């Protein structure tokens, strides 16, 4: 287990926060999540952005968790929310690059 892996485990085990685990392919995200869910007493939800990713972590995908119906997103539906990022930054942790 690498020092980064241990650090992530420690942070998730000790802190009562929401985390978004983000990293490139083949970096051990699914391995970390499987290990964590199999070796913790904490209650947690592990969700993934796509169905395939959800299968890899034995969890649901985001649309299922957040009750979002699939639909086509039109350019007019996309709005810039950069100003909201600062407000959200203190409410969720991020592990990754």
C-alpha positions as a printed Julia matrix, in Angstrom:
97×3 Matrix{Float64}:
   0.0    0.0     0.0
   1.52   3.33   -1.07
   1.78   6.39    1.18
  -0.85   8.15   -0.98
  -3.19   5.18   -0.61
  -2.67   5.18    3.17
  -3.23   8.95    3.31
  -6.49   8.65    1.4
  -7.66   5.82    3.64
  -6.83   7.81    6.76
  -8.64  10.92    5.51
 -11.76   9.01    4.57
 -11.82   6.99    7.8
 -11.25   9.92   10.15
 -13.19  12.78    8.59
 -16.92  13.18    8.23
 -16.96  14.62    4.72
 -18.04  13.92    1.17
 -15.23  12.97   -1.19
 -14.86  12.93   -4.93
 -12.1   10.56   -5.99
 -10.65  11.68   -9.32
  -7.61  10.37  -11.15
  -6.62   9.0   -14.51
  -7.18   5.45  -15.75
  -5.21   2.7   -14.05
  -4.35   4.71  -10.94
  -6.13   2.5    -8.41
  -9.42   4.34   -7.81
 -11.55   1.19   -7.97
  -8.99  -0.75   -5.92
  -9.02   1.92   -3.22
 -12.83   1.98   -3.11
 -13.15  -1.8    -2.97
 -10.55  -1.98   -0.2
 -12.16   0.84    1.74
 -15.7   -0.52    1.55
 -14.46  -3.96    2.58
 -12.37  -2.71    5.49
 -14.32   0.06    7.17
 -17.07   0.25    9.75
 -18.32   3.54    8.31
 -21.51   3.76    6.31
 -20.87   5.08    2.83
 -22.26   5.33   -0.65
 -19.89   4.69   -3.54
 -21.28   5.92   -6.84
 -19.73   6.28  -10.27
 -20.36   8.59  -13.24
 -21.07   5.79  -15.73
 -22.63   2.35  -15.67
 -19.32   0.63  -16.5
 -17.5    2.48  -13.74
 -20.33   1.58  -11.34
 -19.85  -2.1   -12.17
 -16.13  -1.77  -11.35
 -16.88  -0.48   -7.83
 -20.04  -2.55   -7.23
 -22.14   0.57   -6.8
 -24.79   2.59   -8.59
 -24.18   5.3   -11.16
 -24.84   9.01  -10.51
 -28.19   9.13  -12.35
 -29.53   6.37  -10.09
 -28.22   7.93   -6.86
 -29.4   11.44   -7.67
 -32.62  10.4    -9.47
 -31.57  12.1   -12.68
 -33.38  10.94  -15.79
 -31.15  10.59  -18.85
 -31.69  13.29  -21.47
 -29.94  15.16  -24.22
 -28.32  18.34  -22.96
 -28.7   21.22  -25.38
 -26.13  24.05  -25.54
 -28.79  26.45  -24.2
 -29.05  24.25  -21.05
 -25.38  24.69  -20.14
 -24.68  27.59  -17.81
 -21.41  28.75  -16.34
 -21.29  28.04  -12.59
 -17.72  28.98  -11.77
 -18.86  31.43   -9.08
 -20.6   28.55   -7.28
 -17.37  26.54   -7.05
 -16.01  28.66   -4.21
 -19.19  28.13   -2.19
 -19.04  24.34   -2.66
 -15.31  24.04   -2.07
 -15.59  23.95    1.71
 -18.4   21.38    1.72
 -16.75  18.53   -0.2
 -13.27  17.12   -0.17
 -11.45  15.98   -3.26
  -8.88  13.22   -3.49
  -6.97  13.18   -6.72
  -5.11  15.41   -9.1
